[in-house]
Amino acid sequence: MGPADDAQLEKRLGLKFSRPELLDHALTHSSAVPELRASQNDASAGKPSGLTGSLANNERLEFLGDAVLELLTSEYLLNTFPDWNEGQLSKSRARLVNAHSLETAARRLHLGDHLRLGRGEEKTGGRDKQTLLADAFEAVLAAVYLDAGLPAAREMLRRTLFEQALDGGDERIDESDRKSALQELLQARGQSPAEYRVARESGPDHQKTFEIEVWANGARLAGAEGSTKKEAEQRAARKALALLELAE
């Protein structure tokens, strides 16, 4: 299967590239370069293979995209959560920019359909590999930044990464540090660490619901439900924090 029409990707990105070679570059995996070079016709002979060259792989753009991602994610967290300390900001940024999050964002854009891969990488399922998708997302982010600036890159991240982190899933970003915050509060009060217990499981295997209780010092602090144990633990920790803070 060859790459899809990039015009479809531009629609999903909400950007018509003034320099389409940037997007072409961002989607070109290193495995494709030898075959592209071998099939290069006389008309394209001698074209430079630098940042915007058609025969360049996307690794340099990935490098730039990583820096743009770190900057805009930091900015987003600072503006969205003004009360968070450095530790909370750092942990949430790490979760937002990890390979799993970037792979998920890449799939929202259907980047796998647009990758330019060598035949070997194609045969081994490169379009579905987490590393390739995460790297391509960073490279496309860099291409958007170079073509249209930080506002366009910021909007791309808002729609493909940040909004989903706030909307839900099994680990909402604004709940992502509640367990750590609860442990820190208990420690500051000289109390034993929190313990999480499964109180109940229900539903079919593909749609489980977990009820988790959080205990400390032999007492039940709170309980909550979630579609995963991690989600339920975070919600229980949030409830426990609220109750402990009210009791101060």
N, C-alpha and C positions, 0 to 999 in steps of 0.2 A: 504494500500500500504506500503510495506516495504522499507527500504532504498536502494538506488541504489549502484552498485558496486563502491567502492572507487577508483579503478584503473582509472575510467573515470575522477574522480575529480583530481587525481594526474596528469593526462595529461593536464587538464585545468590549473592547478597550475604550470606546467612545472617542477615538482619535484617528484622524486621517493623517498619516505620516507625510510630512513634507519631504523627508528623506527616507523613502521606503527601504533603501539599502541597509539602514540601521536595524529594521525589524528582520530583514532577511539574515543579517549577520547574527542577531540575537537568537535565532532559531536554528543555527547551523552547528551541529555537534561535531567534535573533532573527527569522529569516525567517517564523516561525509567528505571531508576535505580532499583526501587523496583521489577519490572517485570524481569529485567535481573538477579537480585539477586535470585529471586524465581526459575528461570530456570537454575541457575548455576549448572553444573554437578560436579561430584566428582573430576574430573581431575583439575578443576579450583578452587576447594575449598581451602580457605586459602590464595588466591592471594591477596596481599595488594591493598587497594583502594586509594593509594596516587596519586601523580601527573600523573603517567602513568598507573594506574590500570584500568582494563577493566570495573570495576563497578563504576568508578568515573564519576560525571557529569562534564560539561565543565565550571563551574563557576570560578574555580581557573585559568584556562587557559584564560578565558575572562578577568579576572583581569590583568593578565600579558599582554595580547594582547592590552588592552587599553593603557598601558604604552608604548609599542612598537609603537603603532599607533601615539601617541602624539609626541614621539621622531622623528620618520621618517617623519611625516607630517611637523613638525617644520623645520627639516633639508631641506626638499624639497622646502618649501616656501622661506627660507633664500637664497637658491642657485638659485632659479628660478626668484625671484623678489628682486634683490639686492637694489633697490631704495625704497622699501616699508618701512614705519615706523612701530613701534611696534603695533599701533592700527590696521593698515591694516593687518598685519601678524596675529594678534590674531583673528580678525573677520573672515578672510579667513580660518584659521585653524578650528575655531568653525563650519563653514559651511561644511568643508570637513569631519569632524569626527562626524557629527550629525547622528541621527538614520536613517533619510531618505537616506543620502549618503551611509551609510554602508549597508542598505537594498538593495539599487540598485546594489552595488558592489557584495553583496551576490548572487543576482539573476543572475548576469553575470556568476558566477561560478556554478549556479544551486545548491547551497548549500541545499535548501529545499528538494531536491530529496534524499539527503544523510543523513539527520538528523535521529537520533535514538530517537524515541518518545514513550511515554506511550500510551496505547490505548485511554485513555480519551483525551489527547492532540491531538492525530491523528484525532479523530472524530470531534474535534472543529476547524479543519483547521490549526493546528500548523505549518505546512510546509510553510504556506503563511503569517504567522504573522510577522509584522515588527520587533517587539522586539526579537523574537527568531532568525530571520535571521541576524539582526545586531549583536546580541550577539555571534552567531555562527561564523560570519566573524572575530570578534576579537579573538575568541578562535582558529580558524584555523590559523590566523596570528601568534599567539603565538606558535602553533605547528610547523609552518614553521620555526620560529626563533629558537626554541629549537633544531630542527632537523638539520638545515642547516645554522643557523647564520643570522646576520643582512643583508648581501648582498642578500640572498634569500628572506627575508621579504621585503626588499626595492624593489626588482624586482616585487614581488607580488603586492605591492601597486601601483607601477608605471603602471602596466598593467591593474589593475582592478579599480583603483580609480583616480590616478593623471592624466593620459592621457585623460580620459573622461572629467575631469574638465576643461582641457585646450582646448579640441576639440570643445566644444560648449554646446548645451543644452540651457535651458531658463535662465541660470544664470552662464555664464562663470566665472571661478574663477578670471581671470585677469580683469574682469569688476565688480566684486562683491562689490566693495567699492566706485564706482564712484559717487553715489548719496551722500554718506556721505562726500566724498572729495569736491564735489561741494558746499554743505552746509557750510563746514568749510571755503572754500575760500570766499564765499559771506559774511559770518559772519566776517571774518578777514578784509574785505573791508567796513564793516559797512552797508551792503546792506540787503534787506529783504530776507527771505528764498525762495528757489526755489519752484515753484508750477507746478505740472504736470497735463496736460489737454489732454484728449482723443480728437484728431482731426478727426479721422476717424477709422471705423471698416469695414472690408471687409472679404469675404469668408464664406464658410459654417461653421456651429457650430463646427465641428470636426477639422477644419483647418483655424481658424481665423487669420487674420493679423491686428495688431493694430498700428496706427500711433499716437505717443505721442509727444506733444510739452512741452518744459520746459520754464517757464516764471519766471522773477524776476524783481522787480521794474517797473512793468507795461510794460515790453518789452519781446518779444519772443527771447530767447537765441538760441534755436536749436530745431530740430525735428528729429525723427527716427522711424523706423518700427521694429516690432518684432512679434513673434508668441504668446507671452503673453504680458500683460501690463507691468509686471516687467522687462522683457527683453527689451522692447522698452524704458522704463524709464531709464534703465541703459545705453543704447546706446545714448539716448538723453543727458544724463548727461555727458557722455564721450565727445560728440561733444561740448557741452557747455564749459566744462573745457578747451578743446583745444583752443577754440576761445578766452576765457577770458585770458588764459595764453599768447596767441599771442599778445593780446592787451596791455599787461603790458609794 
